């Protein structure tokens, strides 16, 4: 009999690979933070013993969810400004609030709040775009969650840097700081085509190529953005990015609303990854991403929540459900984006976009033990005919009981093991009072 670190028995396991597969009464064997085997429970009893054994017979196990687009520290601005279009929301509320309040402490406290929420929602990896990425990286590493840190690039001064040269210089330092950290990677993060010049984008592209980094960027977020781009440059943003050589499998294009057929062909041709943020797009009335057509074209689509300032949560289970339902009504086809595809978008597709699908995104031997346990015994999830369908269409994030990242138990029976939730709440209340005192009337 082989002795292991961890053995988890579960009522059901959805590995994501193979797709649309549910294992009933199976176990996951873990050694040194990696999955050794997934096998029927009666076989696991005979084959393995473990230092720690979990018997979760009423639970469903899935790969850790991947939030492929966040601005984590903006969670401190949740509910700060609502019910207005993106341009007004950004220019009159969010950017002035950030200018007044963003510093290292804001980013640190906001990141802790966001990571706590994400872990309690089953998220084991997030792709961030915000100021002071070095601070976010340190906190994510201490908390034990995976993160991709955006090396911000924007053509105006902020609390993080004064110009494109300083953004790139600091980005290089952040990349080098975390180059040996197994939980943390980096991505070039130009804010958007409208806020970054050709010169800056070319310089950023060189940095991304030097370190073989993915590129994380808002693109085609609203029709206004596209109209303004045509008025200013005589071409739509995607056309401009193509001319700059930025369309490639390294690009994670976030939002991607108002796409023409020829633009979808361009995305397919260049292997661009789409990061779909349905709830943020809906709340800001930014537009809709045609994910049914993109999916049928074989384009990789991952999911993100965007910030809690525009969503207003970091709930990837909810995002998965919204993505599936929105695709159905837009396409007028109830079979589009079935539950298995929605789950893949929230897990494996995010890992592919980030270039870490050899590490995480599915439950297969050899990959990291990034695992989420969901209690399926409560009244809200009964009766169970199809656990996969139930996961996407009925399960709320309150049913997430346990989370492991690389075999480390970060959420245990709904309690965080690596973050002080009482301290996070206390600091969040202080920030609320400080920020509210300077908020202009809506």
TITI-297601 format. One record per atom (N, C-alpha, C): z, y, x. Coordinates in steps of 0.02 Angstrom, whole numbers, plus 50000, padded with zeros to 5 digits. Example, Ala and Ser with C-alpha at 12.3 -4.5 7.8 and 13.67 -1.06 7.14 Angstrom:
TITI-297601
503904971650660;503904977550615;503904983550660;503544988850642;503574994750684;503945000250645;
//
This chain:
TITI-297601
500004994050042;500005000050000;500005006250044;499565011050028;499495017250067;499995022450042;500345025750089;500835030850070;500515037750078;500595041950025;500275048550022;500785054150016;500535060250020;500955066050006;501095066749932;500555066549891;500615068049820;500175063149780;500445061049722;500065057049675;500185060049606;499645061849572;499695064949506;499365060349454;499765057849408;499505053849353;499385058649294;498815057849260;498645062449205;498325058749148;498385061849088;498055058949030;497305059349035;497065064949062;496345065849071;496215069949135;495655068549166;495415072449224;494685074249211;494535080749217;493835083049214;493645085349284;493255081449320;493125083049390;492585088449401;492185090049350;491605094549352;491015091149387;491135087649440;490625083249471;490875076049465;490505071649432;489885072749395;489995077249334;489455080749314;489495085349258;489625081549193;489975084749147;490095082049081;490445075249083;490925074649129;491295068449138;492025069549124;492325064849089;493055065049076;493325058149094;493815058049140;494165051849157;494815051649117;494935046149082;495545045449043;496035040849079;496665042749078;497195038949111;497005037449184;496925042749221;496745042349292;497275045949335;497215045149400;497675048449447;497275051649503;497575056849533;497285060049592;497765058849650;497495056149705;497885054849765;497735060449816;498265063349845;498195069149890;498565067949955;498215069550010;498515069050076;498285075050118;498765078350151;498605084150193;498205089550156;498385090550092;498075095850053;497385094250026;497145088150037;496475086250014;496505080249967;495995079749925;495945074149878;495705068049916;496095062649911;495915056249943;495525051849895;495745051649832;495425047349783;495585049549713;495135048049667;495255048649595;495105041849565;495595038849533;495525031949512;495945030549450;495795025149414;496205023449355;496935022849373;497365024849328;498095024849342;498355017949359;498115012749326;498375006049340;498175003749411;497615006149435;497415004549504;497825008649554;497965015049536;498345019349582;499045016649594;499345013649543;500015010749550;500025005249603;499495001349605;499454995749652;499254998049722;498865003449726;498565005349790;498985010549829;499335014949793;499665020649826;500405021249807;500785023749855;501445026649843;501425033749869;501905037949850;501865044849872;502555047949882;502575052949924;503185056749935;503395060349871;502895063049834;503015066249771;502535063449719;502795061249663;502375058649609;502495062649546;501945064749515;501965068449451;501665064049397;502015063449342;501755059549285;501625064449227;500995066249222;500795071349173;500335068049121;500625063349084;500225059149040;499955062848979;500235068648963;499965072648908;499555078548932;499395078448996;499045084149027;498325082449045;497935087849048;497245087649072;497225091049140;496895087949189;496815090949255;496095093349264;496025099449289;495365102249304;495375105449374;494795106749403;494795110549466;495075117549454;495355120549506;495585127449500;495025131949478;495175136549432;494675141249408;494535146549461;493925148849464;493715153849514;493505160249479;493875165549489;493725172049461;493265175549510;492625175549494;492115177649542;491995185149546;492365189049505;492315196349512;492955199649486;493335202449533;493955205949515;494015212349555;494435216749527;494715222449563;495475221649552;495775217149591;496445214649574;496965220149564;496985224849609;497525229849606;497455234549547;496865234749517;496775238949457;497145236149397;497475230449405;497895227849351;498445232849333;498635237049380;499125242349366;498845247649318;498185247549306;497875252249259;497685248849194;497955242949181;497815239549118;498015243849058;497535245149014;497685249248954;497725256648967;497555258849028;497605265949046;497095270149008;496495267448998;495965270948962;495545265848925;495485266648860;495135261748819;494645264948771;494195260748745;493755262548690;493295268348707;492975267948765;492495272948786;491975269748832;491385272648838;490865269648881;491035269948955;490695265948993;490845265149065;490845271849101;490335275949092;490275282149131;490865286749119;491065287549055;491645291749040;492285288549066;492345282049055;492935278349077;493035279149152;492495278449192;492545279049264;492665286249286;492225290749264;492215297549291;492805301849268;493035300749207;493555305149180;494255302149184;494305295549193;494965292449192;495115288249255;494705283249267;494875278449320;494825281549389;494265284649405;494205287549472;494715293149485;494845297649438;495375302549450;496065299349459;496215294149420;496855290649428;496905287349496;496365284349518;496365281249584;496445286449639;496105292049631;496165297349681;496885299849686;497235299949630;497925302449629;498435297349653;498305290849643;498835285949652;498695280349703;498065279049718;497925273149761;498155274349832;498585269949855;498805269649925;498995262449939;499285261149997;499445254250015;499945251149966;500425255049944;500935252349898;500625250649830;500195255049805;499845253649742;499455247149747;499075246449800;498665240449809;499095234149816;499635234649854;500075228849863;500395226749798;500675231449761;501025229749699;500525227449645;499945230649644;499435228549596;499165221649611;499075220149674;498825213449694;499325208049675;499965209349686;500475204349667;500475203149592;500415208549553;500385207849481;499785203649460;499205205149489;498595201549472;498625194249492;498865192849552;498895185949576;499385181849534;499945184949515;500415181449471;500085179549405;499725184349376;499385183049312;498845177649321;498465178049375;497935173149384;498205166149396;498715165449437;499005158849447;499265155849382;499585160049342;499845157649278;499285156249227;498675158149245;498085156849203;497645151249231;497855148249286;497465142849315;496945144849366;496965151149389;496485153449440;496765151849509;496355148649550;496565146849618;496175150549672;495665154449650;495255158249698;494975164349662;494985170149696;494685176149666;494275179949717;493755183149692;493285186949733;493415194249718;493715197849766;493985204549753;493545210049783;493555215749750;493205221649774;493665227649761;494015229749815;494465235449806;494665238249874;495005243849872;495235247149932;495795243249965;495895244450029;496415241050069;496365233450062;495785230550075;495715223250070;496165219550119;496365222850173;496825219650220;497495218250186;497725222850144;498355221950108;498285216250057;497735216150021;497625210849971;497595204050005;497275203850063;497225197550101;497895194850123;498325199350146;498985197250168;499395194450109;499355197850052;499745195749994;499465189149967;498805188549963;498505182349939;498695176449984;498685177650049;498855172350097;499585170250089;500025175150082;500745173650072;500855169950007;500485171749955;500565168449890;500255161549889;499785160249935;499475153649939;498845152749898;498565158249872;497955157949832;497355159449876;496775156649858;496165158149895;495905165049873;495595168549921;495305175049904;494715176449949;494215179649920;493675182649959;493775190149955;493865193350012;494015200450015;493365204450022;493265209049976;492675213349981;492765218650034;492285218950080;492275224250131;491905230150099;492295234650071;492035239950028;491545244450065;491015246450029;490535251250055;490335255849998;490455262450006;490295267249954;490195274049988;489765278149959;489575284349993;489995290449974;490645289349963;491085295049957;491775293149983;492155298150004;492815296750033;493315294249982;493745289650004;494285287049963;494905286450007;495425283749979;496035282750018;495935277650074;495405273550069;495285268350119;494865270850178;494365274950164;493915277350218;493565283750196;493315287450246;493025294050231;492265293950225;491925289050259;491195288750256;490975281650270;490315280350265;490055273550272;490215270550340;490195274550392;490355271850458;491065269250462;491535273050432;492235270750433;492335264750388;491985264550331;492035258650287;491825252350325;491265252850360;491005247050396;491445245250456;491695250350490;492135249050547;492775245550524;493065247950469;493665244650443;493505237850414;492915237150384;492705230650359;492665225450414;492385227450470;492335222950527;493035220750550;493505225350551;494185223750572;494515218950523;494405219850458;494695215350408;494405208350416;493755207950426;493445201350436;493755197750496;493835201350551;494115198350611;494845196450601;495215200450562;495925199050549;496025192350515;495565190550470;495655184450430;495185178850449;494845179450505;494325174650523;494585167550532;495225166850549;495505160150559;495955157950502;495965161650447;496395159950390;496015155350343;496255149250331;495875144550290;495825146450216;496255150950193;496245152950123;495835159250110;495695163050162;495395169650154;494715170050188;494225172550150;493585174150180;493395181250159;492835183750184;492635190550168;491915190750143;491755196250110;491075197550086;490935204950093;490325206750111;490135213750108;490145215850035;490435221650020;490505223749950;490275230849939;489615232149941;489365238749921;489505239649847;489755245449828;489985246349759;489425245249708;488875248949715;488325248449668;487725252149698;487115250749674;486535254449700;486595261949692;486905264249637;486945271449625;487455275049668;487905271149701;488435274349740;488375272949815;487835269549835;487735267949906;487015269349925;486915273349977;486245275449998;485875269850033;485225270750041;484815265950078;485075265050150;485245270650181;485485270350251;486115266150255;486585267150209;487205263350209;487085256050194;486635254650146;486485247750128;486165244050187;485735247350223;485425244250282;485945242650335;486405247350347;486935246250396;487385240550374;487555240450309;487965235050282;487625228350288;486985228150275;486605221850280;486635219050350;486605223350400;486665221050470;487345217850483;487875220950456;488545218050464;488595211250430;488325210850369;488335204450332;487955199050370;487395200750399;486995195850437;487355193750501;487695198550533;488055196950595;488585191650583;488945192250527;489495187550513;489315182350460;488685182150439;488455177450388;488875177850325;488945184050300;489365185350242;488955185450177;489255183350121;488955184750057;489005192250042;488605194549994;488605201649974;488785202049900;489295205949884;489595206349817;489485213449792;489095214149737;488875220949717;488775221349642;488995226949611;488825228349542;488075230149540;487705226949495;486995228449488;486805228149415;486425233149392;486195233349322;486785232649274;487295236749284;487875236149240;487755239249172;487365244749170;487235248149106;486505250449103;486275252049043;485605254849036;485575261949066;486135265449062;486165272149091;486055271849166;486375266949200;486275266049272;485535265049288;485205261049248;484495259449261;484065265649249;484185269149194;483795275249179;483885280449233;484505281349256;484645286249308;484295284349373;484275277949388;483945275549450;483205276949447;482895275749390;482165277049383;482035284449389;482475288549360;482385295849364;482465298349436;482935295449472;483085297649541;482605294849593;482475288249587;482095284849640;481405282549618;481275283049553;480625280749528;480575273249521;481145269749527;481135262449520;481815259849496;481805253949466;482415250849442;482825248149501;483485247549493;483915245549549;483705238949582;483515233949544;483325227549574;482705228249619;482235232349598;481635233549639;481835236649705;482285241449702;482525244749763;482875239749809;483295235549781;483655230649822;483175225649853;482645223949818;482145219449846;481815222649907;481635228949901;481315232549957;481775232850018;482425233050005;482915233350060;483085226450087;482795221250059;482905214450083;483585211550064;483865214050008;484535211849988;484535206149937;483955204549910;483925199049862;483875192449900;484395188349895;484415181949931;484965177749901;485025171349922;485585167149899;486265169749921;486275174649965;486905177649986;487165182949938;486725185249893;486915190749848;487265188149786;487845190949771;488195189949708;488115196349667;487645196249620;487485202049579;487915201849516;488345206849509;488835206949455;488575210949395;488655208149336;488485211049270;487775209349250;487275212249281;486575210549270;486365210749197;486455216649166;486235217649098;485535220649098;485215220749040;484575224149031;484045221749080;483965215249085;483485212349132;482815211249099;482275213049133;481605211449110;481425204349133;480915201449101;480705194649119;480495194149192;480135199149216;479915198949286;480505199649334;481045202949313;481645203349355;482005196649358;482005193049303;482305186349303;481905181749349;481245182549349;480825178649395;481005180349468;481135186749480;481325189049547;481985185849569;482465185649524;483115182549539;483035175149555;482625171749516;482495164649528;482155163649595;481655167649609;481275167049671;481715167849733;482195172349729;482605173949788;483285170349788;483415166349737;484035162449735;484665166649728;484615172249694;485195176749685;485715173549638;486345174449654;486895172149612;487085177649562;487175175649499;487385180449448;488125179549433;488495185049432;489195184849412;489245188249344;489375184249294;489375186349224;490085188249204;490165194349177;490825196749155;490785198649081;490755193749037;490595195248967;491095199748932;491745198748943;492245202548905;492265209848926;492205211248990;492175218149013;491545221548987;490985218048990;490355220848964;490415222448890;490735217948853;490805219048781;491255225048766;491815225548802;492295230848787;492015237748804;491645238148860;491345244548880;490665245648849;490435240848808;489775241248777;489235242448829;489305239048886;488855240148942;488185236748933;488165231748891;487545227748883;487705220448890;487195216348884;487295209148888;486845206148942;487125201148975;486755197449026;486425191448992;485785190449000;485425184948966;485545178149000;486165175748996;486335169849036;485985163549012;485795163148948;485445157148926;484775156548961;484405162048967;483755161949002;483855160749077;484355163949105;484495163149177;484695155949192;485095153049148;485315146049157;484715141349153;484285142449104;483705138249096;483225138749155;483255144549190;482835145449249;483145142349312;483755139549304;484075136249361;484445141049407;484575147149384;484925152049425;485675150749421;486015151149478;486735149849479;487115155649446;487515153949395;487895158949358;488635157249363;489025161949389;489745161249393;490055166349345;490715165749335;491065170149289;491595174349325;491685180449301;492225184649326;492525188549268;493135190749278;493455194749225;493325202149231;493105204449291;493115211549308;493855213549311;494005219949310;494705221949318;495075221549251;495735221049256;496145221149195;496155228149164;495875233049199;495815239749170;495245240149120;494785235349123;494205235649077;494135229349036;494595224549042;494485218049009;494905216848945;495535216648944;496075219048986;496505213449014;496215207749030;496615202349059;496215198949114;496545194449149;496225190549203;496205183249183;496055182049120;496085175449090;495395172049094;495315167549141;494675164149150;494545158949096;495055156249066;494945151649009;494635155548951;494885161548938;494605165748886;493905167948903;493785169548967;493115171848988;492605166248979;492815160148993;492385154348986;492175153548913;492655154148868;492515153448796;492045159048772;492195165148792;491785170848771;491075170148796;490995167948858;490325167048887;489915162048846;490235156548828;489885151348790;489695153948720;490165157148687;490025159448618;489515165148617;489565169648665;489095175348668;488385172848680;488315167948724;487645165148738;487345162048676;487755158848636;487505155448576;487255160448525;487625165848513;487415170648462;486815174648486;486785176348549;486215180248575;485565176248574;485625169748589;485025165448591;484875162448523;485355163048476;485305159848410;485205152248417;485545149548467;485495142348482;486195139748497;486485135848452;487175133448460;487245128448517;486695125648541;486725120748595;486715123848664;486565130348668;486525133748733;487235134448763;487285133648827;487915134048864;488455129848830;488375123148834;488895118748807;489535119248848;490055116048824;490715116448856;490685114548930;490305109248946;490275107049015;489975112349061;489475115849036;489155121149076;489625127149084;489975128949031;490445134449035;490985133049087;491235126949088;491745125149138;491455125349208;490845123049216;490525123249282;490445130449306;490285134949261;490225142049279;490885144949304;491435142449276;492095144949294;492395141549355;492045136649382;492315132749438;491795131949494;491385126849488;490925125049542;490415130549556;490155133749503;489655139049514;489945144949552;490585146549538;490915151849576;490985149949649;491155143649662;491215141249731;490545141549766;490005139849730;489335140149760;489155147349778;489295151949732;489145159049745;489505161649806;490125159349815;490535161549871;490395157549935;489995152249930;489845148149989;490405143550009;490835141749961;491405137349978;491405131049934;490825129049909;490795123249865;490905116649903;490905116949969;491095111050007;491855110250011;492215115549992;492945115649995;493265114949927;492995118249877;493325118649812;492805119149757;493025119549694;492575120249638;492495114049596;492685108249623;492665101949586;493185097249616;493355092149577;493845087249600;493485081049624;493355080849689;493035075049719;493385073649786;493405067349807;493725065749871;493425069749928;493865072249971;493655076250028;493745083650018;493745085849955;493845092949941;494595094649938;494725101049942;495415103549938;495725101849871;496365100449871;496735099049809;496915105549775;496405108849747;496485114849706;496445112549634;497015111849602;497065108049539;497475112049489;497265111649426;497625114849371;497805109549319;498435109549298;498665104949246;498775108849181;498495106249127;498525109649062;498835104949011;499355107348978;499705103248928;499305102948864;499115096848845;498705095848786;499095093248726;499755093048731;500165089848679;500385094448624;500305101148633;500555105748583;500125105848520;500395108548467;500065108448403;499395112048405;499345117248449;498725121248451;498125117348478;498255111748511;497695107848540;497615101048507;497905100248449;497865093848413;497405094448352;497055089048334;496975082648369;496455083148424;496455078448470;495995078548526;495455073148516;494845075448506;494275070948503;493885071148569;493805077148595;493425078148657;493815083148700;494165080648752;494575085148793;494195090948825;493565089748843;493155094948874;493005100448824;492805098548765;492685103548712;493335107248695;493875103548691;494525106648675;494725111748728;494595110148790;494755114748845;494415121448837;493775121348822;493375127448819;493495131348754;493565127848699;493575131248634;494265132048602;494775128648629;495435128848595;496025130548640;495975129148705;496545129748749;496665137048769;497285139348765;497475145948789;497805145348857;497835150948893;498105150648961;498855149048962;499185149748905;499895148048902;500005140548910;499475136648903;499525129348910;499485127148983;499325131749029;499315130149100;500035129349124;500215123449147;500905122249168;500995121949243;500485119349279;500555118249351;499905119849386;499975122649446;499385124349487;499535122549560;499055119149591;499095117649662;498495120749698;498605123549756;498055125849800;498165122449867;497655118649888;497715114649949;498345110349949;498495107749890;499075103349883;499745106749878;499765113449883;500395117149877;500515119049805;501105117749781;501285118549711;501475125849698;500995129949676;501105137149668;501365139049599;501225134849549;501505135849482;501795129149461;502435129149447;502785122849431;503135123749364;502885120049314;503165120649246;503205127949223;502655131549234;502555138649215;502935143549259;503285141249310;503655145749355;503285146449421;503195152649443;502875153949508;503345152049565;503075148849615;503495146649672;503415151049733;502905155349735;502785159349795;502805166849783;502955168749721;502995175849703;503625177049662;503935182949671;504535184749634;504325188649572;504315185349515;504055188449454;504505194249430;505145193949443;505605199349422;505475205649463;505355204849528;505195210549571;504525213549551;504035209249535;503375211649514;503435215749450;503815213349402;503905217049339;504245223849351;504755223849393;505115230049406;504665235349437;504265233249486;503825238049520;503255240249473;503025235649430;502505237449382;502765242849334;503385242349312;503665247349267;503715254149301;503885254149365;503915260549402;503235263749407;502725259749421;502045262349425;501815264949357;501975261449304;501785263749237;502065270649224;502695271649239;503005278149226;502685283549269;502545282049330;502245286949376;501535288849354;501135283849337;500435284949319;500395288349251;500815286249203;500795289149136;500965296549137;501375298549184;501575305649187;500995310149206;500465307449237;499895311449259;499265310149218;499325305949166;498745304149126;498555309849078;497915311549078;497715316849032;497645313948961;497715318148909;497645315648840;496945313048829;496895307648791;496235304748776;495915308348717;
//
